[in-house]
Amino acid sequence: MGFSSQHPGGAQFVLADGSVHFLSEDIDQTLHEHLSTMADGTPVGRF
Protein backbone atom coordinates (compact mmCIF):
# COMPACT_ATOMS: atom_id res chain seq x y z
CA MET A 1 0.00 0.00 0.00
CA GLY A 2 1.14 3.49 -0.75
CA PHE A 3 0.32 6.72 0.95
CA SER A 4 -2.95 8.51 0.36
CA SER A 5 -4.37 11.97 0.93
CA GLN A 6 -7.33 14.14 0.06
CA HIS A 7 -4.88 16.71 -1.37
CA PRO A 8 -4.85 16.53 -5.18
CA GLY A 9 -1.52 15.33 -6.56
CA GLY A 10 0.21 14.16 -3.40
CA ALA A 11 0.35 14.34 0.39
CA GLN A 12 1.91 16.30 3.25
CA PHE A 13 4.65 14.48 5.16
CA VAL A 14 6.30 15.35 8.48
CA LEU A 15 9.99 14.39 8.55
CA ALA A 16 12.07 13.45 11.59
CA ASP A 17 13.56 16.96 11.76
CA GLY A 18 10.05 18.40 12.22
CA SER A 19 9.81 19.88 8.72
CA VAL A 20 6.69 19.37 6.61
CA HIS A 21 6.91 18.71 2.87
CA PHE A 22 4.34 18.12 0.14
CA LEU A 23 5.40 15.06 -1.84
CA SER A 24 3.95 14.47 -5.28
CA GLU A 25 2.14 11.24 -6.02
CA ASP A 26 4.59 10.99 -8.94
CA ILE A 27 7.65 10.93 -6.63
CA ASP A 28 10.48 8.70 -7.79
CA GLN A 29 9.97 5.34 -6.05
CA THR A 30 13.64 5.06 -5.04
CA LEU A 31 13.58 8.52 -3.43
CA HIS A 32 10.34 7.64 -1.62
CA GLU A 33 11.96 4.47 -0.25
CA HIS A 34 15.02 6.39 0.97
CA LEU A 35 12.81 8.98 2.69
CA SER A 36 10.77 6.19 4.30
CA THR A 37 13.68 4.10 5.60
CA MET A 38 15.02 4.98 9.02
CA ALA A 39 18.80 5.27 9.41
CA ASP A 40 19.76 3.55 6.14
CA GLY A 41 22.66 6.01 5.74
CA THR A 42 21.66 7.10 2.24
CA PRO A 43 21.77 10.89 1.80
CA VAL A 44 18.78 12.13 -0.19
CA GLY A 45 19.82 15.74 -0.73
CA ARG A 46 17.21 18.33 -1.66
CA PHE A 47 13.89 17.11 -2.98
C-alpha positions in Angstrom: 0.0 0.0 0.0 1.1 3.5 -0.8 0.3 6.7 1.0 -3.0 8.5 0.4 -4.4 12.0 0.9 -7.3 14.1 0.1 -4.9 16.7 -1.4 -4.9 16.5 -5.2 -1.5 15.3 -6.6 0.2 14.2 -3.4 0.3 14.3 0.4 1.9 16.3 3.2 4.7 14.5 5.2 6.3 15.4 8.5 10.0 14.4 8.6 12.1 13.4 11.6 13.6 17.0 11.8 10.1 18.4 12.2 9.8 19.9 8.7 6.7 19.4 6.6 6.9 18.7 2.9 4.3 18.1 0.1 5.4 15.1 -1.8 3.9 14.5 -5.3 2.1 11.2 -6.0 4.6 11.0 -8.9 7.7 10.9 -6.6 10.5 8.7 -7.8 10.0 5.3 -6.0 13.6 5.1 -5.0 13.6 8.5 -3.4 10.3 7.6 -1.6 12.0 4.5 -0.3 15.0 6.4 1.0 12.8 9.0 2.7 10.8 6.2 4.3 13.7 4.1 5.6 15.0 5.0 9.0 18.8 5.3 9.4 19.8 3.5 6.1 22.7 6.0 5.7 21.7 7.1 2.2 21.8 10.9 1.8 18.8 12.1 -0.2 19.8 15.7 -0.7 17.2 18.3 -1.7 13.9 17.1 -3.0 
